[in-house]
Structures are given as structure tokens and as C-alpha cells.
Amino acid sequence: MRVLVTGASGLVGYEVVETLRAHGMTVVAASRGRADATGATVHWDMSRDPAPATLAGPWDVIVNAAADTRWTMSPAEAWRANVDSVLALCPLIGDRTHLIQISTAYALGLRGDIESGDPGDYRNHYEWSKAAAERMTREITGRATVIRPPLIIGRRADGRAARYSGMYTILRGMASSAVPAVVGFADSRFDVIPVDDLATLVAQVVRAGPSGVRTIAGGASAMTFPDALTIMVEALNQWRADRGIPALEQPKIIDPRRWERFLWPFARQHMSPRQVRVLELLSHFHPYMQIRTPLEPDHVVSDPELPLRRSVSYWAHANTPLARQRPKPWKAIA
């Protein structure tokens, strides 16, 4: 079986390549990074360049894990990164090629489906572009599987992650600036899955063949956001305690309505420019800290607490200067 994995240097793609190779599959990895001399890894910037001749199809399976997951992208940036990259696969797809598109559980946006082309029906342009990528996948081939994960953390066993986004945004905010509060509800769901659980599902789908739409998540068993925040702070503070570094204070959770009406206007007027920038960065995460309705996965992931702790510890090891910082408590300025 000849398998191509795109986005192979990213959080998901890296793990998928390792998992498929561990299952004995012949895998070629494509990414924007450097190629290797063996041809097992090929340089390809999918959103800008046609496929190099070394990737000529058809392939038995293509796993498209190439994506830009930033929630701050403009519409043009999001389309180029997440939709044009799907179109770039067309010359590589034959009649029997199985295309596996790695999407997101949040591609359903605010309406609960992927059919809208209106960015206003989504929380951000990332979701909007991933919904468009799903529609494009459907148009390109009838032999496709779409896999929708929620927020992704490091591996279950050791917390290893090739890239840091999503949940790690909160860690950066806490470690670098002692952010005093985050926005969310007490009953918000914080659905995270280990990246190797996702890669294992990809391997199963590769062997099974086209499988429609698969959603992998904790669903009704997902942690609440307050519980997840407590775990993250405890794990980071344990890492700091092991090195003799004082603990960070856990941010308070503030109701979104109170934040928008009173506290955010106050912060913009009385906090320092740097503090306001931190709050603006975290604000892109707010929609995901306000989701109260559980996802409805067909592939349920359980026991996320220990992988979350390990992911925080791994992040701290990989970002030691940041994790060791001793930020001062915030104070309003005159």
C-alpha cells in the first residue's frame, strides 16, 4: 500500500507518519520542511506550489494533515492554507485513491453543519476554511473519509507534541504574564484528545477504506473547562516545584457576559499595552471555553486527565525558559 501523508511536520501529520510506519506501511511524508536523501520525506508547500514530480500519483491513500490552525487568520490566509491545499492534491488522486481529510470537530461552526459559506456562521476563519475544505473533499472524490477531532494535545504515554497550539495558548498566557482571569462557563466542555489516539484512528481508517465522516472526541465524558484548567495549573506548578520555582496562581474563570460588559472595557483602559495584548491573544480561545453542548463522537476517547498532565509537563520541558518565568501579578495603571 502506497501512502502519502501531507503536513508531515505538524502535530497531527508527524504522529500519523510514525504510526503508519510502525504498522508496516510504506509512507512518504510531505511537508514544508526539508526533504531527506532517501525520498521518505519530500519538501512541498502545498498552498503555493504544485506537487513535485517525486510525488506523482496515483496513491493508494493520501492523508491530508496539512493545515494552518491559527484562529487569527484572515479569510484569504485561511482559504490559501486549508482549501487550496486540498485542491493541490487533485493531480495525485486516481480512481482508487482513498483521500483522508483531517478536519476539526468545530468545522460544524455555529449552525451545526458544514454547508454555509458565510464566515459569520463560524467562530473564526479557521473553522470556516475547514468546512470549505470538507466540501471540497466531497467534490474531488467519492472515495474519502473525513476525520473530525476536537482540540489536540500530546501523546497519551508521554505528552510529546511536534507543535503547540490550541490548549497551549492558555499555558503560554499563564507562564509568561500571570494572566489573572480567563473567560468561560462553569459547565463548559473542554474536549481534548491525545494526538496518538487520533493517529491510531487514522491507521484503522487506512486499512478499512473510505468511511464517510468520523468524529473522535470525549463527548459526554469530556472534562469541564474549570476541571481542565485546574489540571493544567497543577501540572505546570508541579513541574515548577520540582525545580524550586514558585507556583503560579490559578486564573479565575469569568462569565463571558460580565467580561464583555465590564471587565474587558476596564482592562483596555487601565492595563498596560503588553497585558492587553495577552488578553487579546487569549480572546481567540474564548469561543472554545464557552461550549456547553458535548460533541457527539462515533469514536469515543476516554481518560484525558493523565495525558493532559503529561502534555503540560512535556510542553514545559520543551519551553523551559518560558515555563520557568516568574511573572509579576497584574495591577491596573492610572
Secondary structure, 3 states (H helix, E strand, C coil): CEEEEECCCCHHHHHHHHHHHHCCCEEEEEECCCCCCCCCEEECCCCCCCCCHHHCCCCCEEEECCCCCCCCCCHHHHHHHHCHHHHCCHHHCCCCCEEEEECCHHHHCCCCCCCCCCHHHCCCHHHHHHHHHHHHHHHHCCCEEEEECCEEECCCCCCCCCCCCCCHHHHHHHHHHCCCEEECCCCCEECEEEHHHHHHHHHHHHHHCCCEEEEEECHHHCEEHHHHHHHHHHHHHHHHHCCCCCCCCCCEEECHHHHHHHHHHHHHHHCCHHHHHHHHHHHCCHHHHCCCCCCCCCEECCCCHHHHHHHHHHHHHHCHHHHCCCCCCCCCCC
